[in-house]
């Protein structure tokens, strides 16, 4: 016969293993309180051509929120530049202050809005673009993209 503590442990382990089979799911919380929903880059991906950054947001906070979007060429950063905060070293694409929401609390169902920022990049290369809240830069969304030389567009 098993000691009482071993029997208790086996019972706990068996319960944990059986829970998913009984319809209980452990899932991450929804993104309902997240400000950033989607980020897309529109336009022909050539240097010196207009690109449009489309940022989908859902502002449910009771205070105004500043959103800023930046790009940088990560392949050509110096060691000193890497030590500087992204929003301080990158090139600003555009920014907008979203007004305070009338929602009862963050996470309430509020309409989504798409912000569009037009820009161009002078040189071909691999770039990183990110949109963030400068007051809390870890709250952001980003993507990497490649640009070809404009001469490639003719061929």
C-alpha positions in Angstrom: 0.0 0.0 0.0 1.2 3.5 -0.9 1.9 6.1 1.8 -0.8 8.7 2.2 1.3 11.6 0.7 2.1 9.5 -2.4 -1.5 8.6 -2.9 -2.5 12.3 -2.6 0.1 13.3 -5.2 -1.1 10.6 -7.6 -4.6 11.8 -7.2 -3.6 15.4 -7.9 -1.6 14.4 -11.0 -4.5 12.2 -12.3 -6.9 15.1 -11.8 -4.6 17.5 -13.7 -4.2 15.1 -16.6 -7.9 14.4 -16.8 -9.1 18.0 -16.7 -8.4 18.7 -20.4 -10.3 15.5 -21.3 -13.3 16.8 -19.4 -13.6 19.9 -21.4 -11.6 22.3 -19.3 -9.1 24.3 -21.3 -6.2 26.4 -20.1 -5.8 29.3 -22.5 -4.0 32.7 -22.5 -6.2 35.7 -21.9 -7.7 37.4 -24.9 -6.1 40.4 -26.5 -9.2 42.5 -25.6 -7.1 45.0 -23.6 -4.3 45.3 -26.2 -4.1 48.5 -28.0 -2.4 47.2 -31.2 -4.3 44.7 -33.3 -2.5 44.4 -36.7 0.3 46.0 -38.7 0.6 45.8 -42.5 2.9 47.4 -45.0 1.3 48.4 -48.3 2.9 49.5 -51.6 5.7 48.3 -53.9 8.8 47.4 -51.9 11.4 49.5 -53.6 13.7 52.2 -52.3 12.4 55.8 -52.8 8.8 54.6 -53.4 5.9 55.5 -51.3 4.9 52.9 -48.7 1.9 53.0 -46.4 2.0 51.6 -42.9 -1.5 50.5 -41.8 -1.9 50.1 -38.1 -5.1 48.7 -36.6 -5.7 49.8 -33.1 -8.5 49.6 -30.4 -8.2 52.4 -27.9 -10.1 51.4 -24.8 -8.1 53.3 -22.2 -9.7 56.3 -20.3 -6.7 58.5 -21.1 -5.2 59.8 -24.3 -2.6 57.4 -25.8 0.3 58.6 -28.0 1.2 56.1 -30.7 4.4 56.5 -32.8 5.8 54.4 -35.6 9.5 54.2 -36.6 11.8 52.3 -38.9 15.4 51.5 -38.9 18.0 49.5 -40.9 19.1 47.0 -38.3 21.9 45.6 -40.5 23.9 48.9 -40.4 23.6 49.8 -36.7 26.9 50.6 -34.9 27.5 49.2 -31.4 26.9 52.7 -29.9 23.6 53.0 -31.8 22.5 49.5 -30.5 22.8 50.9 -26.9 20.3 53.7 -27.6 16.5 53.0 -27.2 14.8 52.1 -30.4 12.5 55.2 -30.5 15.5 57.4 -30.0 17.7 56.0 -32.8 15.0 55.1 -35.4 13.4 57.3 -38.0 9.9 58.5 -37.2 7.3 57.6 -39.8 4.3 59.2 -38.1 2.5 59.6 -34.8 -1.0 60.2 -33.5 -2.6 60.8 -30.1 -5.6 58.7 -29.7 -8.3 60.4 -27.6 -9.4 59.0 -24.3 -12.0 56.3 -24.6 -15.6 56.4 -23.3 -15.4 52.7 -22.5 -16.3 51.6 -19.0 -12.9 49.8 -18.6 -9.9 48.8 -20.7 -10.8 45.7 -22.6 -14.4 46.7 -23.3 -15.5 46.2 -26.9 -14.6 49.4 -28.7 -14.5 49.9 -32.5 -11.2 49.3 -34.2 -9.6 52.1 -36.2 -6.9 51.9 -38.9 -4.2 54.5 -38.8 -2.2 55.0 -42.0 1.2 56.6 -42.3 2.8 57.2 -45.7 6.6 57.2 -45.9 9.5 56.2 -48.1 13.0 54.8 -47.4 15.9 56.1 -49.5 18.1 53.0 -49.6 17.5 49.3 -50.4 18.0 46.9 -47.5 16.3 45.0 -44.7 14.4 47.2 -42.4 12.4 46.9 -39.2 9.3 49.0 -38.5 7.6 49.2 -35.1 4.7 51.1 -33.7 4.6 51.7 -30.0 3.5 53.9 -27.2 6.5 56.0 -26.2 5.3 56.2 -22.6 5.6 52.4 -22.5 7.8 51.3 -25.4 7.5 47.6 -24.5 3.9 47.9 -25.7 4.3 47.7 -29.4 4.0 45.8 -32.6 6.5 45.4 -35.4 7.5 43.7 -38.6 10.6 43.3 -40.8 10.6 44.1 -44.6 13.0 44.1 -47.5 13.4 46.9 -50.1 15.0 46.4 -53.5 16.8 49.1 -55.4 14.6 51.2 -57.6 16.5 50.0 -60.7 15.2 46.5 -60.0 11.6 47.9 -60.6 12.4 48.7 -64.2 13.7 45.2 -65.1 
